[in-house]
Amino acid sequence: MAGSPSVDFPEEKTMKTRSLLPGLALLSLGLIGCDSVPTDAPIPDQPNFITHGGLDGNAHPAVVLILMEVDGVPAFRCSGTLISSTIVLTAGHCAGAPGEFSGIRIFTEADVDNGDNNYPFAGPNSVEAKAWHSHPLYTDALFYLHDVGVIELAGRVRLPEDQYGVLPTVDQLDALKPSNSTKFTAVGYGLQRITAAFSESARIRMTAEPHLVQINTGFTGSFSLLLSNNASSGGTCFGDSGGPNYLGKSNVVAGVTSFGLNGSCGGTGGVFRVDRQDVLDFVNKYLH
């Protein structure tokens, strides 16, 4: 288990969570990554959180809670992965279209609800963003096609080098086959449970181990994956958007949580692939 990260923050800011409900032709999908301070979702339809999972503790200290502000007011939350001390990889709908968010900050503790912080405002164990960017082809209307974003931090979050997320190689996921044994590790700060009458939304880092259901199909296209989301494997939900889906138990971020197919975050969850050339080119522009 890794220790707590060391955080340097010269400046600070705040933010909140949101949800998106876009539609895709004959398909109904939902954003999984963002939650409004409350909760959030993308299109196909909505963003996501970890369901039927377990407490992550310090197993994945590179995974952070992202708070977005609108007009200076905390509004939405997402999840993301530190891929260096100053760069966070997340979903495009969590970085937003240009001008959509007035401020962004991250929170680094595993249990934000019971931690030493001033959530959703600036304070201990939080770091302000100095800039944020979605993929240049990202649009809210068709978010799932280019659902990747990068956040540049004003301060550093120092972790052991082997704890930061690592980008995949070009087209690395094409070799994967749908199977119960093709596992991923999903991590995020999203909802733990949701029904028509009840939701459980502790701001705590959770983890699950979904398996690959679809890749390179007519439904997923070349840009996304469908992973299992059930009581056996666990899965993602609102607020998990932007969080990593690590390849197996490695620190390779195969994709970021992107969308769900229904409002109860069950069945399967959509992940935006990070292994395509245009995505790697976009992210590496800020990483190097």
Secondary structure as UniProt FT lines:
FT   STRAND          6..7
FT   TURN            25..26
FT   STRAND          30..31
FT   STRAND          35..36
FT   TURN            37..38
FT   STRAND          54..55
FT   TURN            57..58
FT   TURN            61..62
FT   STRAND          63..70
FT   TURN            71..72
FT   STRAND          73..82
FT   STRAND          87..90
FT   HELIX           92..95
FT   TURN            98..99
FT   STRAND          103..107
FT   TURN            113..114
FT   TURN            119..120
FT   TURN            124..125
FT   STRAND          126..134
FT   TURN            136..137
FT   TURN            141..142
FT   HELIX           143..145
FT   STRAND          149..153
FT   STRAND          157..158
FT   HELIX           161..163
FT   TURN            170..171
FT   HELIX           172..175
FT   STRAND          179..188
FT   STRAND          193..194
FT   STRAND          199..200
FT   STRAND          206..208
FT   STRAND          211..215
FT   TURN            218..223
FT   STRAND          224..230
FT   TURN            231..233
FT   STRAND          234..235
FT   TURN            238..239
FT   TURN            241..242
FT   STRAND          244..247
FT   TURN            248..249
FT   STRAND          252..260
FT   TURN            263..264
FT   STRAND          267..273
FT   HELIX           277..287
//
